[in-house]
Amino acid sequence: MAAPMDGPKPNDIARCLNALALMNMQDIASADTISDLVNDYFITRPIGNDESDSDLCESSDDDCDSCECDPELDLFLDEEANGSVNDDSVGVDLTTCVEGLEHLADFVMPRDPAGDDPETVSVFLVTCSCKLNDGQPCHTRYPPEELSDVRLQYGSMTHDELDIAVLAKLSCGMHRTTMTTQSRRKSQTKRKITRTDFYHHGFRICREVFKSLHGISQNKLTALIVHYKVAGVEARVHHNKRKLPANTLKFDDTRAVVNFVINYAEANAILLPGRTPGHWKSDVKLLPTNCTKKTVYVQYCSSVDAAGTRKASLRTFRRLWHQFLPYVVTMRPATDLCWYCQKGVMKLARSANLPEAEKSAAVRDYEDHLRRATMERSCYNQVCKAAKDDLPPDVTLGRHAACSFTGKAHYSFDFAQQIHYPSDPLQPGPIYFKCPRKCGLFGVACEGFPKQVNFLLDESVHTGKGANTVVSMLHYFFDHYGVGECGVHLHADNCSGQNKNSCMMQYLMWRVLTGRHKNITLSFLLTGHTKFSCDWCFGLVKRLYRKTKVDCLQDIVTVVEQSSDVNVAQLCGTESGDVIVPTFDWTTFLGTFFRKVANIKKFHHFHFAEGSTTVRLQEFVDSPFLEQSLARRKTPDDVTMPPVIHPKGLDAKRQWYLYDEIRPFTAYRCQDVSTPRPAVVKPKQKPREAEMSDSDDDVPPPPSKSARGRGRGRGRGRRGKEE
């Protein structure tokens, strides 16, 4: 027996069935099937007094075949809940409430012809009974597909976008005049309420269709109408959005935190214009390494307590610092900073109680140093940009004829810290105390591409880090990796033993006199402000080197090539001592043609021109030019080259050390390449050295007799000579 129907009303059920009719229900069931469904589930069967009916209904499946229950029996309302059962009560036939159920196919909304999915149905299911369309409902003016598309478009909008769209439509139909505008009356009355007309594509529609078209409820429509009367077409803001909690810092308290950090940074921070190691931005202020946000906050609390003002929490203090002062940071330990900058900051910090004249002089000196560093960095950036713009798009690094490119190129060169191999990211403990095989790293960067050629200098072919080595690798770069430029601008650091020496100046003069270049400019960045492109490329190599197992020179080449597309590897020699990039004796060769540059450490810019033996000097980029003549009696020709310096190679002691101590840590495939068995006789070790190498104890050996006593004065004479 069906359950009694106390909840839904007949009109609600009819409305649901009509909605189902609009959703292509004929594909699921026919109209007759839906009529049977209405009779079976929405109308209550009569309850008889005869117990035989219940026995028939409660019989088994086999007995149900003989059950004489009439399926077409009239249905009645169940009054069992009221305690009375009336067999003569007339049931309510809900099929009469369902509008046009026998013509269900006539109410089916057409599918979208553009969609291939048979389950695609319309989403606009609201109908109305208004007569705004010449006596017909207003929704019949528009095709169902159009109404569905418009509803989907409004449904894809954000909350604020939908509010603006509805408010704009309300502004077109809202009557806000003080007097009514009734055409049938001669005299108009004063308007008591505001009336709103709803429109869609120029035609008036009813309220229900307007709400369904925009997907909004009556409460939201009423709220938008009220909002329009107050603020017009403007996005609504939640009432609690602009309200701040009671414990929020006021503007004066926030400004006090920011001002305290600014003043603290002015007194303790170091400013490095154009070069800040470890930071991407160049305008940062570096606090000392022991100056953390917590230590600054402690001093802030002391200042606030003394002033009696409101104090911010540590979390709020950190947040305000990060939000308003991101350029004030704590420097990292062991950062290569400018010593002049550090001395200037310390001098300014100690000048608080000094006279104004001394304080002003300290400030002027520090500002002048910063201004010069900024100018030199700006010059470097401008030259790099000009060289990049001057390079043609089809040119590449390689062998080119001298002065075949009429433009100007820019190169930077520098030595990096040497690397060791074999190297393992999972470093075994014993190798930490040993000295593996060494490999020097020298880079020449061309910022115009950008590319950097990294010269890998194994210790078996190494001749030192002096001027001859640097000039030889730079000469090899010009011959094998240049672009054939007529003019070149070089940048380097201020290392006098490698870059800033008379041999380098004489070599550049030799190049312009022999027709290899027409003009050359060599510039040096200020000491302490020398970070440039080479350091960037070296960092890429070192980052991958620390993560990769390296056992031979070819592994280092792979690391350099795979570190970035910018880096290019160039071997200077092999592990066996075969030389690829020769080293020439430029110092002796060029000394016969040119003089040394006087006061070379004072200047930062050197200019060489074609056909002239005079070098033009500048102390800084904005300083006046000075001239020095470097010519001697003889002039060089363009054919003669200096003699080659042959590397000494590894001595016997070093070879046996690599074989005995380093070979166990080398991969088997590279043991005969990096640490082969020496062909020379193993040198004899002194007794003390043998004892130290064979001992497994960490206790240092006792001092020798000659080392005992009070000092060097004892032991002289015959006994000292015998020892």
C-alpha positions, 0 to 999 in steps of 0.5 A, spaced: 500 500 500 502 506 498 504 511 503 499 517 505 500 523 501 500 529 506 506 533 504 506 535 497 500 539 494 497 537 487 499 543 484 507 542 486 507 535 483 504 538 477 509 543 476 514 538 477 511 534 472 511 539 467 518 541 468 520 534 467 516 534 460 520 540 458 527 536 459 526 531 453 522 526 458 519 522 451 526 519 450 525 516 457 518 514 457 512 515 453 506 520 455 502 513 457 507 511 462 508 517 465 500 517 466 501 510 469 506 513 474 502 518 476 496 513 478 501 508 481 505 513 486 501 520 487 494 517 488 492 513 494 488 506 493 482 505 498 483 501 504 477 496 505 475 493 511 475 486 508 481 482 510 481 478 504 484 484 500 490 484 505 491 477 505 492 477 497 497 483 497 501 479 502 501 473 499 507 470 495 509 472 488 506 465 486 499 468 489 500 475 486 498 472 479 491 470 481 490 477 485 484 480 483 486 487 484 484 492 479 489 497 477 484 502 474 481 502 480 479 510 482 484 512 487 482 516 494 485 520 499 488 516 505 484 518 511 487 513 516 492 518 519 485 522 522 483 515 524 477 515 520 476 511 513 470 512 509 470 507 503 465 513 499 470 518 499 472 520 492 480 520 490 483 526 487 485 525 480 492 529 479 492 527 472 487 533 471 492 538 475 498 536 470 497 541 464 497 537 457 500 531 460 496 527 454 500 532 449 507 531 452 511 531 446 508 538 445 512 541 451 519 538 449 524 544 448 528 543 442 536 541 442 541 545 440 543 544 433 550 545 434 551 540 439 552 532 437 551 530 445 544 527 445 543 529 452 544 536 451 538 540 454 536 547 455 537 550 462 532 555 461 526 552 464 522 558 467 515 559 463 510 565 465 503 567 464 504 574 463 501 578 457 507 582 455 508 579 448 501 582 445 497 578 449 502 572 449 507 570 455 514 574 454 518 568 454 515 566 447 518 572 444 525 569 444 527 562 441 529 557 447 536 556 445 537 564 445 534 564 453 539 558 454 545 561 452 544 568 455 543 564 462 549 561 461 553 567 459 551 570 465 552 564 469 559 564 467 560 571 470 563 573 477 559 575 483 561 583 481 561 582 474 553 579 475 552 585 479 554 590 474 550 587 469 544 587 473 545 594 475 546 596 468 539 593 466 535 596 472 538 603 470 534 603 464 527 601 467 527 604 473 522 610 474 525 615 479 521 621 477 517 625 483 511 625 479 507 619 475 507 618 468 500 615 467 498 616 460 491 615 461 490 621 466 490 628 465 493 630 471 499 626 474 500 624 482 506 624 486 510 618 486 509 614 492 514 608 490 519 606 485 517 602 479 521 598 475 520 595 468 525 589 466 527 589 459 531 584 454 533 586 447 529 592 447 522 588 449 519 589 456 519 582 460 516 580 466 520 579 473 520 572 473 523 571 466 528 577 468 530 573 474 531 566 471 535 569 465 540 572 470 540 566 475 538 571 481 533 570 486 528 575 489 532 577 495 538 578 491 534 582 486 531 586 491 538 588 494 540 590 487 534 595 487 536 598 493 543 598 492 542 602 485 538 607 489 543 609 494 550 608 490 548 607 482 551 602 478 557 600 483 559 594 485 557 592 492 562 591 498 560 586 504 559 590 510 564 587 514 570 587 508 572 594 510 571 593 518 578 592 521 578 588 528 579 592 534 586 590 535 589 592 528 594 597 528 593 604 527 596 608 521 601 612 526 603 605 529 605 602 523 608 608 520 612 608 527 615 601 525 617 603 518 620 609 520 624 605 526 627 600 521 629 606 516 632 609 521 636 603 523 638 601 516 641 608 515 645 607 521 647 600 520 646 598 513 651 598 507 649 600 500 652 597 494 650 600 488 650 596 482 653 590 485 650 586 491 652 579 492 647 574 493 641 578 491 638 579 485 636 587 486 642 592 486 638 597 491 638 593 497 641 595 504 645 590 507 645 590 515 651 586 519 650 578 519 648 578 526 643 583 525 636 579 524 629 581 525 629 579 532 635 583 534 632 589 531 625 588 534 628 587 541 631 594 540 624 597 537 621 594 543 625 598 548 624 604 544 617 603 544 617 602 551 621 608 553 616 612 548 610 609 552 606 608 545 603 602 542 607 596 541 607 591 535 608 584 535 614 580 532 609 577 527 606 584 525 613 587 525 616 582 520 610 582 516 611 590 515 618 589 514 617 585 508 611 589 506 614 596 506 622 595 506 624 589 502 630 592 500 633 592 507 636 585 508 641 582 512 647 580 509 650 573 508 656 571 512 663 571 508 660 575 503 665 579 498 664 586 500 668 592 498 672 594 504 672 601 503 664 601 504 665 597 510 670 602 513 666 608 510 660 605 514 664 604 521 667 611 520 660 614 519 657 610 525 663 612 530 662 620 527 656 621 531 659 625 537 665 628 532 664 635 530 660 637 524 666 638 519 669 631 520 662 628 520 661 632 513 667 630 510 666 622 512 659 623 509 662 626 502 668 621 502 663 615 502 658 618 497 663 620 492 665 612 493 658 610 492 657 615 486 664 612 482 662 605 483 655 607 480 658 610 474 663 604 473 657 599 473 653 604 469 658 604 464 659 597 464 652 596 463 651 601 457 657 598 453 654 591 454 648 593 451 651 597 445 655 591 444 649 586 444 645 591 439 651 592 434 652 584 433 648 582 427 643 576 428 647 571 423 654 572 427 657 566 431 663 565 435 668 562 431 674 563 427 674 569 423 678 574 419 681 579 423 677 586 422 672 582 418 666 585 422 666 593 422 662 593 429 665 593 436 664 587 441 665 586 448 668 581 452 669 580 460 675 575 463 676 572 469 679 566 473 675 562 478 677 558 484 680 552 481 676 545 482 678 538 484 677 531 481 675 526 482 669 529 486 663 526 489 657 529 491 656 524 497 663 526 499 667 520 502 670 522 509 677 520 508 678 524 501 676 531 505 683 531 508 687 529 501 688 534 495 685 531 489 687 533 482 687 540 480 683 544 474 684 551 473 678 555 470 678 561 466 672 564 463 672 569 457 664 572 456 661 575 450 655 579 453 652 580 446 650 573 445 651 571 451 656 566 451 662 564 455 668 560 453 671 556 459 678 554 459 679 548 463 687 548 465 689 541 468 695 542 473 699 537 468 699 543 463 699 549 468 704 554 468 701 558 473 696 564 474 701 569 471 700 574 466 703 569 460 697 564 462 692 570 462 694 573 455 695 566 452 688 564 453 686 571 451 690 570 445 687 563 443 680 566 444 681 572 439 683 567 434 678 561 435 672 564 438 672 572 436 667 575 431 672 578 427 671 585 430 674 591 429 674 594 435 673 591 442 672 593 449 674 589 455 672 588 462 676 585 468 677 585 475 683 589 479 688 583 480 695 586 478 698 579 478 693 576 472 690 582 469 692 589 471 699 589 469 704 592 464 704 585 460 697 585 458 697 593 456 703 591 452 699 585 449 693 590 447 698 595 444 701 589 440 694 587 437 693 594 434 700 595 431 699 588 428 692 589 425 689 584 429 684 590 432 683 597 430 682 600 437 681 596 444 679 599 450 680 595 457 676 597 463 677 595 470 671 595 475 672 598 482 675 593 487 670 590 491 665 592 486 667 587 481 661 582 480 660 581 472 658 576 467 663 571 468 661 570 476 654 568 473 657 563 468 662 560 474 656 560 478 652 556 473 658 551 473 659 550 480 652 549 481 652 543 477 659 541 479 657 540 486 651 535 484 655 531 479 660 525 480 666 527 476 672 523 475 676 526 469 677 532 465 672 529 460 667 529 466 668 536 467 667 538 460 660 535 460 659 539 467 660 545 463 656 544 457 650 541 461 650 547 466 647 552 461 647 553 454 651 559 455 657 556 457 662 553 452 668 548 455 675 549 452 680 544 454 687 547 455 691 540 455 689 533 457 691 529 463 697 526 460 700 532 459 698 534 451 698 541 450 692 544 446 692 551 448 699 553 448 702 558 453 707 563 450 712 568 454 709 574 452 713 578 458 720 577 455 717 578 448 713 584 449 718 587 453 723 588 447 718 593 444 714 596 449 715 600 456 711 599 462 705 603 464 707 608 470 702 608 476 698 603 472 694 601 479 691 608 479 688 608 473 681 604 471 681 605 463 686 604 458 685 606 450 689 603 444 688 606 437 691 603 431 697 606 428 699 609 435 704 607 440 701 612 445 696 609 451 690 614 453 689 613 461 683 615 465 682 614 472 675 614 472 670 614 467 669 621 467 676 623 469 680 627 463 685 623 459 692 622 460 697 619 455 703 615 455 708 613 450 710 605 450 714 605 444 721 603 444 726 603 438 724 597 435 717 595 432 714 589 432 711 585 426 705 581 425 708 574 424 713 573 429 710 570 435 713 569 442 717 563 444 712 557 447 713 555 455 713 548 456 709 546 462 713 542 467 708 537 468 707 533 474 713 531 478 714 524 481 712 525 488 705 528 485 704 522 481 705 517 486 701 521 491 695 521 486 696 514 485 697 512 492 692 516 495 687 519 490 686 513 485 681 509 490 676 514 490 676 515 482 671 511 478 674 504 475 673 507 468 678 513 469 683 510 474 688 509 468 686 516 465 686 521 472 691 517 476 695 512 472 701 508 475 707 513 474 712 511 470 718 514 474 721 511 480 717 512 487 721 517 491 724 515 498 720 518 503 724 521 509 723 517 516 718 522 519 714 523 513 713 515 512 711 515 520 706 520 518 703 517 512 703 510 515 700 512 522 693 511 523 693 515 530 690 522 530 696 524 535 701 529 532 708 526 532 713 529 537 717 535 535 724 534 533 730 536 537 732 542 533 725 544 534 725 544 541 728 549 546 727 557 546 729 558 539 733 559 532 739 561 535 741 554 538 744 549 534 748 554 530 755 552 528 758 545 527 752 541 530 747 545 526 751 544 519 752 536 520 744 536 521 
